[in-house]
């Protein structure tokens, strides 16, 4: 059982690392960001906390550090290209608003972890992942196309979070507080929303390729070129 648990942990690291690489690559190529801004704020807060403030033991510690470094690159795309995605917000307010969001995200994640999870990152990890899965769907709808997104991102995100759920379910040392209805709801909720997002990206890409819908670009950006195998 320990070997199966470790394999799922490594799968979590592998697939989510691939998702980060694809998010960064697609964002730089299409001059936008692929991770929703609120999801980015909670994600980088969690990774900083559990890389440097309360690092876990075992294989997840170096994985968290790698993810934090990739999140810095995702953050570059948010800072560099994010203004164009919020045309209703004055340019001078974008960076202060982003800074305020980050300043709110970290203590929020920390308080939830301390008060509901004894300072461990399990509940906050799956709770923020559930919110992130919904935010990816919302981003797809808001942009009315797959700019900054791809089927590869959707699938690696789905597989990475699914491996994380399976790692919990196969953990021989699982604490009783994590074997409950709430955690099972989070596992299932993440899977359902991630699967819905993957299907939605596939469907939108297919309709875009058929010329039935467009993929509008933000102000000041050129129209990106997509391929179904990205």
C-alpha positions in Angstrom: 0.0 0.0 0.0 2.9 2.4 0.7 4.2 1.8 -2.8 0.9 2.6 -4.4 0.5 5.7 -2.2 4.0 6.9 -3.2 3.2 6.2 -6.9 0.1 8.4 -6.7 2.1 11.2 -5.0 4.7 11.1 -7.8 1.9 11.1 -10.3 0.5 14.2 -8.6 3.9 15.9 -8.9 4.4 14.8 -12.5 1.0 15.8 -14.0 0.7 19.1 -12.1 4.3 20.0 -13.1 3.3 19.3 -16.7 0.2 21.5 -16.3 2.4 24.3 -15.0 4.7 24.0 -18.0 1.8 24.1 -20.4 0.2 27.1 -18.7 3.5 29.0 -18.8 4.2 28.0 -22.4 0.7 28.8 -23.6 0.6 32.1 -21.7 3.9 33.3 -23.2 2.9 32.3 -26.7 -0.5 33.8 -26.6 0.5 36.8 -24.5 -2.0 36.1 -21.7 -2.4 34.1 -18.5 -4.0 30.7 -18.3 -4.6 30.4 -14.6 -7.5 32.5 -13.2 -6.1 35.3 -11.1 -7.9 34.4 -7.9 -6.8 30.7 -8.3 -3.2 32.0 -8.9 -3.3 34.0 -5.6 -4.5 31.1 -3.5 -2.3 28.6 -5.2 1.0 30.6 -4.8 0.0 31.3 -1.2 -0.4 27.6 -0.5 2.8 26.7 -2.2 4.8 29.3 -0.4 3.4 28.3 3.0 4.0 24.6 2.5 7.4 25.0 0.8 9.0 27.4 3.3 6.8 28.1 6.4 5.4 24.7 7.2 7.1 22.3 4.9 5.8 18.7 4.9 8.1 15.7 5.3 8.7 13.2 2.4 8.5 13.6 -1.3 5.9 16.4 -1.3 8.4 19.0 0.1 10.6 19.2 -3.0 7.5 18.9 -5.2 6.0 21.9 -3.5 9.2 23.9 -4.0 9.2 23.1 -7.7 5.6 24.1 -8.0 6.3 27.4 -6.2 9.0 28.2 -8.7 6.6 27.4 -11.6 4.0 29.6 -10.0 6.4 32.5 -10.1 6.6 32.0 -13.8 2.8 31.9 -14.0 2.8 35.1 -12.0 5.0 36.7 -14.6 2.3 36.1 -17.2 -0.4 37.5 -14.9 1.7 40.7 -14.3 2.9 41.1 -17.9 -0.3 40.4 -19.8 -3.1 40.7 -17.3 -4.0 44.3 -17.9 -5.4 43.5 -21.3 -7.8 41.0 -19.8 -9.5 43.6 -17.6 -10.4 46.4 -20.0 -12.9 47.9 -17.5 -10.2 48.4 -14.9 -7.9 51.4 -15.3 -4.4 50.4 -16.1 -2.9 52.1 -13.1 -5.1 50.1 -10.7 -4.3 46.6 -12.1 -1.0 46.0 -10.2 -2.3 47.5 -6.9 -5.4 45.3 -7.2 -3.3 42.2 -7.8 -1.1 43.0 -4.9 -4.1 43.5 -2.6 -5.5 40.1 -3.8 -2.2 38.4 -2.9 -2.0 40.1 0.5 -5.5 38.9 1.3 -5.0 35.4 -0.1 -2.0 34.3 2.1 -3.5 35.1 5.6 -6.8 33.6 4.4 -5.2 30.3 3.4 -3.1 30.4 6.6 -6.1 31.0 8.9 -8.2 28.2 7.3 -5.2 25.8 7.6 -4.6 26.7 11.3 -8.3 26.7 12.4 -9.7 23.8 10.4 -6.6 21.6 9.6 -4.2 22.0 12.5 -1.7 23.8 10.3 -1.6 21.0 7.7 -2.3 21.8 4.1 -4.7 19.0 3.1 -8.0 20.7 3.5 -6.8 23.9 2.0 -5.2 22.1 -0.9 -8.4 20.3 -1.9 -10.7 23.2 -1.1 -8.7 25.6 -3.2 -8.4 23.0 -5.9 -12.2 22.7 -6.0 -12.5 26.5 -6.3 -9.8 26.5 -9.0 -11.6 23.9 -11.0 -14.7 26.1 -11.1 -12.7 29.2 -11.9 -11.1 27.5 -14.9 -14.6 26.8 -16.3 -15.6 30.4 -15.5 -12.5 31.7 -17.4 -13.4 29.6 -20.4 -16.9 31.1 -20.4 -15.7 34.7 -19.8 -13.2 34.6 -22.7 -15.7 32.9 -24.9 -12.8 30.8 -26.2 -9.7 28.9 -25.2 -7.2 31.7 -25.3 -4.4 30.9 -22.8 -5.9 27.4 -22.3 -5.5 24.0 -24.0 -6.7 20.4 -23.8 -3.3 19.5 -22.5 -3.6 21.8 -19.6 -7.1 20.5 -18.8 -6.0 16.8 -19.0 -2.8 17.2 -16.9 -4.8 19.2 -14.3 -7.4 16.5 -14.2 -4.9 13.7 -13.8 -2.7 15.6 -11.3 -5.6 16.3 -8.9 -7.1 12.8 -9.4 -3.7 11.3 -8.4 -3.7 13.6 -5.3 -7.2 12.3 -4.4 -6.1 8.7 -4.9 -2.9 9.3 -2.9 -5.1 10.3 0.0 -7.4 7.3 -0.4 -4.5 4.9 -0.5 -2.5 6.4 2.4 -2.0 3.7 5.0 -1.4 6.3 7.7 -4.5 8.4 6.8 -5.7 10.2 9.9 -9.4 9.7 10.8 -10.2 13.4 10.2 -9.4 13.0 6.5 -11.6 9.9 6.1 -14.9 11.7 6.1 -17.7 12.9 3.9 -16.3 16.4 3.4 -13.0 15.1 2.0 -14.8 12.6 -0.2 -17.0 15.4 -1.5 -13.8 17.4 -2.3 -12.3 14.5 -4.2 -15.4 13.9 -6.2 -16.1 17.6 -6.8 -12.6 18.2 -8.1 -12.9 15.3 -10.5 -16.3 16.3 -11.8 -15.4 19.9 -12.4 -12.0 19.0 -13.9 -13.7 16.5 -16.3 -16.3 19.1 -17.2 -13.5 21.6 -18.0 -11.6 19.1 -20.1 -14.7 18.3 -22.1 -15.6 22.0 -22.4 -12.1 22.9 -23.8 -12.4 20.0 -26.3 -15.8 21.1 -27.4 -14.9 24.7 -27.8 -11.7 23.9 -29.7 -13.6 21.7 -32.1 -16.2 24.4 -32.7 -13.5 27.0 -33.2 -11.7 24.7 -35.7 -15.0 24.3 -37.6 -15.3 28.1 -37.7 -18.6 28.1 -35.8 -17.4 30.4 -33.0 -14.5 32.8 -32.7 -11.9 33.2 -30.0 -11.8 36.9 -29.3 -8.5 38.5 -28.1 -8.3 41.2 -25.4 -7.5 44.8 -26.3 -4.1 45.3 -27.8 -3.6 41.6 -28.5 -3.5 39.7 -31.8 -5.7 36.7 -32.4 -3.9 33.5 -31.4 -3.5 30.4 -33.5 -4.7 27.2 -31.9 -4.3 23.5 -32.7 -6.3 20.7 -31.4 -3.3 18.8 -30.2 -2.0 21.5 -27.8 
